Amino acid sequence: MTRWESLVNDPQAVWWAAGALVAAVAIAALVFLIPSKAIPIERRRQGVAGAPTALTRATDVSTGLIDRILRSRGRLDSMAHALDLAGIKRSVPEFIVLIGAAALVAVALGAVLSGVPLAIMFGVLAVGGASAFVKIRAGRRRADFADQLDDLVQLLSSNMRAGHSILQAMDSVSRELEEPGKSEIARVVNQVRVGRDFGETLDETAGRMQSDDFLWIAQAIAIHRQVGGNLAEVMDTVGETIRERNQIRRQVKALAAEGKLSAYVLVGLPFVVTAFLMVTNPGYIGQLTESLMGYVLIALAAALLSIGSWWLSKMVTIKF
């Protein structure tokens, strides 16, 4: 009888686990969902802040320590930029604390289910999953921004025909668009208002969002500022080109969807099968960690999986 079967067949263990789960949900609901009826001290006494709780103090100490470590290694700005691209509003130390908590939960779950090997795998997957989540969010945000360029160009053209300057038109567009175009255009307007060059700001936004179409918009605006002309008509021409490119891009995305799904299944299948065997039959999969040949086979499988993942990504990624 495996460890999992012994846990499932033990009614007392099941009731203890169910009770712990109900208690955790009740505590979370009490803390986060049920509002407190007490008036905060900062509202009852002007200029007096309430004393921080033990959890708040522990969180502040943890985030402060992480912030100092990242600053000393020069990685805080790059990680903050990655979170900004993904549209995650939390600071880098807070996000790392959340990842650490998720990794601890994953390690504990793996240790309960099968032991140390599965606990290590779950911990690595939790950290890697957080990194993949940030990259996927950034990619989706860039794709959403590319889909909004049709409306963006049309709104710019309409505002300039109404007599607005290009900066006023940008400000109006930032209030009418949805995310992520709303925040990106608002960033451009705010940076120009504090004295930064308009062309440099547009070029930086095009680089941030990896958008050749927005780079064309920036170049059209830069040329208009140098030689003049009817920018609204130029925007209409650029908008027509962008709409045609977006139509082709959507067709390519639809045709490549089957290949991407196959790639996801092939890459994720080894991990799913390994986790399933560790839970249902740990003695069978545990033989890989009992000899040098087993570790060699694990390293070989990881290398082949990496090569296959890179190959599949190149096959389903189409540039035009």
N, C-alpha and C positions, 0 to 999 in steps of 0.2 A: 504494500500500500504506500503510495507516494505521500509526501508531506501535505500537498494540496487536498488529497482525498481524506487524510486524517483530520485536517482542519474543517472540511465541509461536513464530515460525519460526526463531529463533536458538537452537540447542540449547545453546550455551555459556551464554547468559543464563538459560535455563530451569534448567540444572544449578546455576549459581551461586545462583539464587533458592531452589531446593530445598535446597541445602547450607546456606544461611543460615537457612532455616526449621528444618531439623533441628538446627542448632547452637543456635538460640534455644530450641527445645523442650528440648534436652538441658541447657542451662544452667538453665532454669527448673525442670526436674525435679531437678537437682543441688542447687539452692538451697532450693527449697520442699518437695520431696517426700522426699528422702533425708535422714534425720536424722543429725546429727553424733554421732560416738562419743566425742568429747573431752568431758571433764567441764568445765563452765564454771568460770571462775576464782572467781566469787562463791560456788560450792559448795566449791571446794578451799581458799580462804582467806576466813575469816569477816570480813565488813566491807569487803571489797575488791571493787569493781565492775569488770567487764571493760571494756576500752577500746572505745569505739564505732567502728564501721567507717566508712569514707569515705562509703558510701551513707547510713548513719544520720545522720552529721553533715550531709550535704547536704540530706537530708529535713528535719532539725530546723531548719536555717537557712531553708529555703523555707517551711515551715509557720509559723515564727515571724514571718517578714516578712509573710506573708499575714494572720496574726492581727493584727499591728499596723495594717496598712492598713485592715482591716475595722473594727477598733475605732475608728480615727480618723474613719471615715465613718459610724459608728453603724449598721452593717448586720450586725454579727456576731450579735446576739441574734435578729433576724428570720430569718436564714438557719439558725441553730441550731434555732429553733422549727420551721422547715419540715422539717429533717432529722428532728427528733424526731417530728413528726406522721407522717412516712413510715416510721418505725421503722428508720432507718439509724443504726447505732451509731457510726460514725466522726465525728470532729470536722469542723468546717467547713473549716479549712485542709487537712486530709488529703483531704477530698472534692474540694476545688478542685484539689489537685495531681493527683488521679486524672483529673479532667475534662481538665486541661491535657495530661496524657500521652495520653489518648485522642484529643484534638483534634490533637496533633502527629502521631500515627500516621495519623489520617484525612487530614490535609493531605499527608503524605508519600505515602500511597496514591493520592490524587487527582492529585498531581503526576506520579507514575510512569505512571498510566493515561492521562491526557489533557493535563495541563498546569495552568497557574495557575487558570483558571476553575473546573475541577472540584475542585482543591485547596481553593479558598475555599469552594465549596459544601459539601464534605465537612467542613471545619472548622466551618462554621456549623451544619451538621446535628448534629455531635457535641456542640457546646455546647447547642444547642436540645433535642437528644435527652436530655441529662442533666437539664435543667430539666423536660422533660415526664415523665421517669422518676420524679422526685421527686413531682410532682403526681399521677401515676397511682398510685404506691405509697401516697400519703396517701389518695387516694380509695378504693382497695381496702381500706385499713386501716379507714376509717370504715364501709365497707359490711360488712366482717367483724364490726366491733363491733356494728352494728345487728342482724346475724343472731344474735349471742350474747345479745341482751337477753332473749329468751324464757327461756333457761337461767338467766340472771342473776337474773331476778325469781323464778323458781321456787326457786332455791337460797337466795335471801334469805328467802323465805317459809318454807321448810323449817327453816332455821337459827333463825329467830325463834320458830317453834313449838317448837323444842327447848329454848327458854329463853335463847338468846343475845341480847345487846344488838345494836343495829343496827351498831355499829362492829365487834363480834366477828363478826357475820354477814358484814360486808364483808370482813374479814380472811380468813374461811374461804372465801368465794367467790373471792378473789384467788388462793388456792392451788389451787382446783379448776378454774378456767376456763383456757382456752388463750389464746394471744395473738390479738388485742391487748387483750382484756378483762382478762387477767391483770395486765398492767403498768398499765393505766389505773386499775383498782380498787386496786391496790397503791399507786399514787401518791396516791389519795384517803386511804387509811388512814395512810400515812406523813405526809402533810401535817397531818392531824387530830392525830396523835400529837405533833407538834412545836408545836401550839398554834393552828393555823389553824381558823377557823370551819368547821363541817361543811357548812352550807348553801352557803357561798361556794365551797368546794371542789367540791361536786357541780355547782353551776351552771357553774363554770369547765370541768369535764370535759365537760358537755353542750355548751358552746360550742366546745371543742377538737374534739370529734368531730362537731359539727353535727348533733346527734341530738335531735329533739323528744321522742322516746320516753323517752330518759334524763332529759330535763328534767321530764317528768311524774313519773318516779320521785323526782327531787330535790324536786319540789313536794309530793308525797305524804309524804315523810319530814319536810319542813319543817312541814307542817300537823300531822303527828302529834306533833312535838316541842312544838308550841304548845298543842294542845287535847287530846292523848292519844287513846286508843282502841286498837283491835286493828289494829296495822299489818300483821300477816300476812294478814288478810282484805282489807285495802286493796290489798296487793301482789298478791293473787290477782286482784282486779278489774282492776288496772292491767295485769297480765300477760296477761289475756284480751284486753284492748283492743290491746295491743302485738302479740299473735299475729295478730289479725285484720288489723291494719295491715301487718304483714310479709307476710301472704299476698297482700294486694292489691298491695303493692310488688313482690313477685316476679312476679305476673301482668303488671304493667305493664312490668317489665324484660324479660320474655320477648317481649311484643308489640313492644317498641321495639328489640329486638336486630337485626332486619333493617334498620331505618332507620339504626342506628348503624354497621353494617357497610358499608352503601352510602356513608355519609358518610366513613368512613375510606378507602374505595377511591377516591372522587372527589377527596379532598384529597391523597392520596399519589400518585395517578397522574401529575400533572405532574412531580413530582420524579423519579419512576422513569423516565419517558420521557426527561427531560432528561439524566439520568445515563447512560442507555443510548446516547443519540445522541452524547454527549461521548466515550464510549469507542469506539463502532463507527464513527461518522462525524463527527469533530470539525469538519471543514470546513463541514459543513452547518449545525450549530448555532452555529458560531463567527461566522457572519454577523450575529448579533444584537449582538455586542460590537464591531462594526467601524464603526458609524454611530450618530448621535444618535437616529435613528428606532428602532434596535434597543433602545437603553436605555429609550426611552419605552415601547416595547411590553413590555419586561420589568417596568417599574414599573406599567404598567396591568394586566398579568397578576397581579402580586403584590397589587395593590389589589382586583381582582375575586376573587382566591382568598381574601383575608382576609374580604371581605364574604360570600362563599359559605360559608366555614367558620363564621362567626358565625351565619348564617341556618340552616345545617344543625344546629348545636348547639342552637339554640333550638327547632327542630322535634322533636328526639329527646329533649330534656330535659323530663320531665313532673314537675310538682310536685303533691303531693296532701296 
